[in-house]
Amino acid sequence: MAHAIIDLDYVKYTCAAVGEKRTIIVTHKASGNTKEFANRTAFYGRDKKSGWLGERNASRTSPFSIDEFEIEDVQTPEPVENALHTAKSTLERAIALSGCKSYVGYLGQGDSFRREESTILEYKGNRKDLIKPIHLDALTEYLIGRWKAKVVTGLEADDWCVIDCHDTDNILVGVDKDYFGCNVHYLNMNENKTINCKTFGQLRLNDKKKVKGFGRQFFYFQVASGDSIDNYKANSGCETKWGEKSAYDMLAGATNDGEAIQALVNVYKTLYPEPTEVEGWRKDIITVDWMYMLTENWNMARMFTSPNDKFYDQQDMLNLFEMYGVKS
């Protein structure tokens, strides 16, 4: 009998976030004048030169700089009961959509174990300054008490969800795009449908020229491009401009695992034709080459499939190349 394996981290954070209104108060330091905005984008735009500030500067002979302002984040929560009710409705809907009669839910606790393995960019290190929703603790208690959430440390909740679904008929329920590249049946709650990701899969560009896909091909794409949410990038150890479209162009023509992994090798040899020294996130100087960077980002992107799984080392990568006839 198949079970719904639910990533409760997404339930906790999304329900806590919708349970409050966020705005910013911007104060002009010299005059003391204040103004409220919906967010920083409304104040200064995505490029820090547009938005309200850009409009105001267009009519000034001496433009304001961002440094002339102080920004205060404001959180206005709804009653906690609203957030708890949203979590209840979300989970009931998720279980119904999965078609399963039973479920297991995982909540992560503490730093990701991948953080210690990351060397160039700190894994998820770009999340340090994010503001936590006010009702986060209340939702954690609710999910543990009412929904019997399993709190996990060491491995992430994402890994445990994949472990419970790997080579089974269980349905993984969540919203994380990483799951599209795992060997699972994935019910993506943003799309309201279950996708069989236990295939080589495919990549495509949507109407907005964003890369979408599923299966192992999507995992290879993540290794070839990076993930701004988890904070790893294919070009983090070099000066070459590189992004999702560049990775897509290298991988889209692959029709099997061997061709895709060969494309990955080509990506990293293109980015790192010679060994180079870079400063890691711990401020140490590291000599990296294409294999070093490919191995690190492979490990950042890859979910564990068993509790006894391990990170790949460079010998493991060479063994993989040999298995698929990849030239390195």
C-alpha angles and dihedrals in degrees: 000000000000121000130204108243106201129201097218093184089077091049092050097049100039095047092046091049096050088048092073141045118233127202137152131233112215118201124193101223098212099047101026090229114151135200133181122229134181091238144328092280090059089051102046107358129238091292094046088239103079135046118073092329092054092049091050093047092051089070097043130087090207107041121215117247122217089243089068090069137066119214123208121190115224124199119192109185128205117224109296089238089069092057092047091050090050090053091050092050092045093053095044090052092046094052091046093050091049091058090222126133095210137035145193120207129199131204121189124222130193132001120333113261087228089069091073091049095049115093111167102041121016108251107248087351091135090069097067096098096044114121114241117229113253095236095050096108093045091053091048090054091046094051091049096044102037103025099032094235115193108231111213133191129184097028114049123248087249091059093050091050090053092044091055092049101038110114092354137099091243117126118234111216121199146091103248113122089215089076091066087071096050131094094254146103099254126202103196106200092204090061099033094224140096119240126196102231093174092103140078084262129183147262128229141169116240126215090279092051091249117144116249130173150124142224128040090320089065090051090052089050091054091052090048095049111021135226123268091196095055092034108238127120135187090228098042091114098048143045096242116121108241135161146153095294092051090052092045092053091053095047108031095086095054114113100183142018095269093054092045094050090046087053089052091054089049091050094054094041088053092051095041109031090157134023112269138185119241135172112247125216089263088058093250122134112243129188108221134182133177094280093049092052095042091051094048095049092043087058093045092052100040122090119214115252099198136022089250095050119123142199117273118250124201092269089055088053091051089050089052091051091051092049092056099034093248118166114227 
